[in-house]
Amino acid sequence: MHGNDDIQFLCKECGWQFPKELIDNLIKNEEESIYCEECGTENHKKDFGESQISQKIQQEKTKKLHSLLSTAKRKSKEYKDKIKSQFKKN
């Protein structure tokens, strides 16, 4: 379900791994706690620890930056090719 580089958030009672959507809501401060879909236990934001949450936030920022840089690199090559073709026409 999750990639190898993802930080796992597990239920404190049964060990069930929370899906990405629930963790995203928790991290974005939309919710203070989430409920395990397996055993029903309420897991509070503080149960996961600040370092685990801040690691997840940093991981998401890094993924966005990589995506942005990849897009910029691809666009740069496209523009470079367009400019070269314009010079060849002249």
Protein Blocks (a to p, Z undefined) as FASTA:
>chain_A
ZZfkbccdddfklopacdfklmmmmmnopafbdcdfklopacdfklnopklmmmmmmmmm
mmmmmmmmmmmmmmmmmmmmmmmmmmmmZZ
